[in-house]
Amino acid sequence: MPVPQGNTLASTGRLIKGICHYSYVGICHHLVNPRSKDYFWFASRVPSGPLIGNPPMSRTTLPGLVFCNNAMLRRATRKLGQFYDDVLAPSGIKATQQGLLYQIHVGNEPTMGAIAAALVMDLSALGHTLKPLIRDGYVEAFADPADRRIRRVRLTPQGRTKLEEALKLWQVAQQRFEEMFGKEQAASLRAALDEIAALDFDAGPAAS
């Protein structure tokens, strides 16, 4: 089975819940509540051109998004996720499910906790994502022989076949993205996402 290098899906999946820093805290409130007077006050005062220290935004970018790392990341993630989902559609599974099947495959019958930690997911969200894969016969859960309180998961033969099918389509999506974005830029992006996912936000900013 081909082993893709630097799985973008895994890095992005870990990042979604890993980044919550805002360049300007108030902006995210305006994004959530666009009908507030404060939102319109802010939106009317954002320059139409590039801001100092920030790259120019596309015409489709809302003014408030410029300042929010989290909002810009989620926007790009939705765009990329839709693209991968469209390419993987013939396999019958989504990109998130393909990434989870791959994580189980390389994890060698990992525990539920290990997968959740690797993907920065809580156990309830992981269980929700696993449920259709178990229902369709791609994954099976079982008790650890040494400690039956621990739940492990593994691919079934049908799951390995489905993963091989999905990986062929994943490689098509990966190649198309790198052709558009640039192979070196894509590698740098994955490295940056992995670094952000590894940050400990509970520890606070490092002392200067």
C-alpha positions in Angstrom: 0.0 0.0 0.0 1.4 3.4 -0.9 2.4 5.5 2.1 1.9 9.2 1.4 4.4 11.6 2.9 3.3 14.6 5.1 -0.4 13.9 5.2 -2.1 17.3 4.7 -5.3 15.9 6.1 -3.8 14.8 9.4 -2.0 18.1 9.9 -5.1 20.2 9.1 -7.3 18.0 11.3 -4.9 18.4 14.2 -4.8 22.2 13.7 -8.6 22.9 13.6 -8.8 22.7 17.4 -5.2 23.6 18.1 -5.2 27.3 17.1 -7.2 29.9 18.9 -4.9 33.0 18.9 -6.4 36.3 17.7 -4.4 39.2 16.4 -7.3 41.4 17.5 -9.6 39.8 20.0 -12.7 41.9 19.2 -12.8 41.0 15.5 -14.2 37.5 16.1 -17.1 38.9 18.0 -17.9 41.1 15.0 -17.7 38.1 12.7 -20.2 36.1 14.9 -22.5 39.1 15.2 -22.5 41.0 11.9 -25.8 42.8 12.7 -24.3 44.6 15.6 -23.6 48.4 15.3 -19.9 47.7 16.3 -19.5 45.4 13.3 -20.7 48.0 10.8 -18.5 50.7 12.5 -15.5 48.4 12.1 -16.3 47.3 8.6 -16.7 50.8 7.4 -13.2 51.7 8.6 -11.2 48.8 7.3 -8.9 50.1 4.5 -9.7 48.7 1.1 -6.1 48.2 0.3 -3.5 45.9 2.1 -2.8 46.7 5.7 0.7 47.3 7.0 2.3 43.9 7.8 -0.6 42.0 6.2 -0.8 40.5 2.7 -3.5 41.8 0.4 -6.8 40.0 0.8 -9.0 38.7 -2.1 -12.2 40.5 -3.0 -14.2 37.7 -1.4 -12.6 38.1 2.0 -14.7 39.8 4.7 -13.0 42.8 6.3 -12.8 41.2 9.8 -11.2 38.0 8.6 -7.9 39.9 7.9 -7.1 40.1 11.6 -8.2 36.7 12.8 -5.8 33.8 12.5 -8.5 31.3 13.4 -11.1 32.6 11.0 -8.7 32.7 8.1 -7.5 29.2 8.8 -11.1 27.8 9.0 -11.9 29.6 5.7 -9.0 28.0 4.0 -9.7 24.6 5.6 -13.3 24.6 4.4 -12.1 25.4 0.9 -9.4 22.7 0.9 -11.7 20.2 2.6 -14.4 20.6 0.0 -11.8 20.1 -2.8 -10.5 16.8 -1.2 -14.1 15.6 -0.5 -15.0 16.2 -4.2 -12.0 14.2 -5.5 -12.6 11.4 -3.0 -16.4 11.3 -3.7 -16.2 8.2 -6.0 -14.8 6.2 -3.1 -17.9 6.8 -1.0 -16.1 8.3 1.9 -15.1 11.8 2.9 -11.5 13.2 3.3 -11.9 13.2 7.1 -12.9 9.5 7.0 -10.0 8.6 4.7 -7.6 10.4 7.1 -9.0 8.5 10.0 -8.7 5.1 8.2 -5.1 6.0 7.4 -4.4 7.0 11.0 -5.7 3.6 12.2 -3.7 1.8 9.5 -0.4 3.3 10.5 -1.2 3.2 14.2 -1.1 -0.6 14.3 -4.4 -1.2 16.2 -4.2 2.1 18.2 -6.3 2.9 21.2 -9.1 5.4 20.9 -7.3 7.8 23.1 -4.1 7.7 21.0 -6.1 8.5 17.8 -8.0 11.3 19.6 -4.7 12.8 20.8 -3.0 12.5 17.4 -5.9 14.3 15.7 -6.6 16.8 18.5 -10.2 15.4 18.9 -12.2 14.6 22.0 -13.3 11.0 22.4 -17.0 11.8 21.7 -16.2 13.5 18.4 -13.9 10.6 17.5 -16.7 8.2 18.3 -19.1 10.1 16.1 -16.7 10.0 13.2 -15.9 6.3 13.7 -19.6 5.2 13.9 -20.3 5.1 10.2 -17.0 3.4 9.4 -17.8 0.7 12.0 -21.4 0.4 10.7 -20.1 0.0 7.1 -17.7 -2.7 8.1 -14.4 -0.8 7.5 -13.3 -0.6 11.2 -13.8 -2.8 14.2 -13.4 -1.9 17.8 -12.2 -4.4 20.4 -11.0 -4.6 24.0 -7.3 -4.6 24.7 -6.3 -8.1 25.6 -4.2 -6.9 28.5 -6.7 -4.4 29.8 -10.3 -4.8 28.7 -11.1 -1.2 29.9 -9.1 0.1 27.0 -10.7 0.1 23.5 -8.6 -0.3 20.4 -9.6 -0.1 16.7 -8.3 -1.8 13.6 -9.2 -2.0 9.9 -11.1 -4.9 8.6 -10.1 -6.5 5.2 -12.9 -4.4 3.7 -11.5 -1.3 5.4 -8.0 -1.9 4.0 -9.5 -2.3 0.5 -11.5 0.9 0.9 -8.4 2.8 2.2 -6.4 1.6 -0.9 -9.2 2.9 -3.1 -9.4 6.2 -1.3 -5.6 6.7 -1.3 -5.4 6.6 -5.1 -7.9 9.4 -5.2 -6.2 11.2 -2.3 -3.0 11.2 -4.4 -4.9 12.8 -7.3 -6.1 15.6 -4.9 -2.7 16.0 -3.4 -1.0 16.4 -6.8 -3.6 18.9 -8.1 -3.3 21.0 -5.0 0.5 21.0 -5.2 0.4 21.9 -8.9 -1.8 24.9 -8.1 -0.2 26.0 -4.8 3.4 24.9 -5.4 5.1 21.7 -4.1 7.6 23.6 -1.9 4.9 25.9 -0.6 2.7 22.9 0.3 5.6 21.3 2.2 6.2 24.6 4.1 2.5 24.8 4.8 2.4 21.3 6.3 5.4 22.1 8.4 3.9 25.3 9.7 0.5 23.6 10.5 2.3 20.8 12.4 4.2 23.4 14.5 1.0 25.3 15.3 -0.8 22.0 16.2 2.1 21.3 18.7 1.8 24.6 20.5 0.7 24.5 24.1 -1.7 27.5 24.4 -2.4 26.7 28.1 1.2 27.5 28.8 0.8 31.1 27.7 3.3 33.2 25.6 7.0 32.6 26.1 8.9 35.2 28.1 10.9 37.6 26.0 
